Amino acid sequence: MRVDRIAIDKCHKCDGIWLDYGELERLRSSAKQGIEEDLEEEYGNPQTEQAATDAYMRCPVCDDVGLISHHISYFKPVKVDQCPSCHGIWLDDRELDTLLEDKKEMVDKLHSPGVMAFVRRLARRLR
């Protein structure tokens, strides 16, 4: 599947998604929501057990490089696995949609009336 000229690579066994370096930020900037739901609608949704997908993962692009886990988010921490070599990111089921929702929540909060009033007061003080 392609979203804004980004190829979404989906594993049909574990329901995971691979994004090359920079693709996650491009997707988050696009404001598109529900990408995983669209993928499942188009290609199906395999039933997986979490224990079956927890393991030491290898990068699907680099030759014999292990992925490193860390958290990324604005509000809701999401654990992702990233390649230290090519910087691609492996996302488990629901993690992409969670990260997209997280970005939308941040944008909504930044544009809330309270934040905008604070910014206007701050700008007046800085003049």
N, C-alpha and C positions, 0 to 999 in steps of 0.2 A: 504494500500500500504506500502511496505517496501523499504527503501532506505538505503543502507549500514547497514543492520540489525537494522534499526530504524523504528518502527511502526509509520506511519503518521496517526493520528486520525483526520478524516475530518467530519464535520457536513454537511449533505446534504440538510439541510434547509436554513442555513445562509451562507454556503460556508466558514466557519471558520475552523481553524486547531488548534488542541491541541498538544503541545509537552511537554513531561515530562522533568523534570530537567536535564539539560546537553545536551539534544537532539539538540537544536538549534545550540550550538557551534560545536557539532559533524557534523551537516549538513554543517555549514559554513566552517569547516575545510576540508570537502570532496571535495569542489570545484564543486559540482554538481550544475547545473543551470536548471531552468525551471521546478521545481518539481510541482508547482501548475498547470502548463500547462499540465504536464503528468497526474496528478490526474483528471483534467477536461476532458481530452481525454478519460481516462479509465472509469470514473464514471459519467460524465456529469457535467454541470455547472448550478446550479439553479439560476434563476433570483431573486435577492433580492433588496429591497430598503434600502438605508443606514439608513433612519430613523427607519426602522423596526428592525435593528440590534443594534442600540444604546440603551443601557440600563445598569443598574447595574448588572454585571454578577457575577455568583457564580462559584466556582471551580468545574469542573466535576468529580474530584477525591476525594477531601476532603469534609467532611460533613459540610455543611452550612458555608463555608468560602468565603468571597467576594474577588474578584480580584482587584488589585491595578494597575492603569495605570501609565506608565512611558515611556520614550523614550530611544531607544537603536539604535546605528548606529556607523559607522566610519565617513561617509560623509553626508548621507541623514537621518535626524531624522525620525524614525518610532515609532509610539505610539503602544505599546503592553500592554496587560493585564496579570499580573502575580499574582500567588497565594502566599501570604506571608507565607503559611504553607509548602506546598510541592515544591514551587518554579517552578511549571510548568508554561507554557506560552500559552496564547490564542492569535492567530493571525487572524485578519480579512482577507477578500479576498485581494489578491495581496501582502500582507505584507511579507510573506515568500520569495517570489521571489525577492521582493525589498531588503530584508536583504541579500539574497545570492548575488545579483548583487552588493550591497554595499561592501561586503567583497571582491569580485573579483576586484572591482575598487581600493580598498585599496592596494591589493597585486600588481596589475598592476602599480600603482603609486610608490610603494616602490621599484619596480624593473625597474623603468624608468632610462634611461641613466643619467639624471641630478642627481637623488638621489644616484645612484651608484657612480658617480664621486665625489659627496660630501662625501660619506662614505669613499671612498679611500683616499681623502685628509685629512679627520679627522683622519683616522687610521695612516697616515704617521706622522701627528703632535703629536699623542699620543705615538709614539715610543720613 
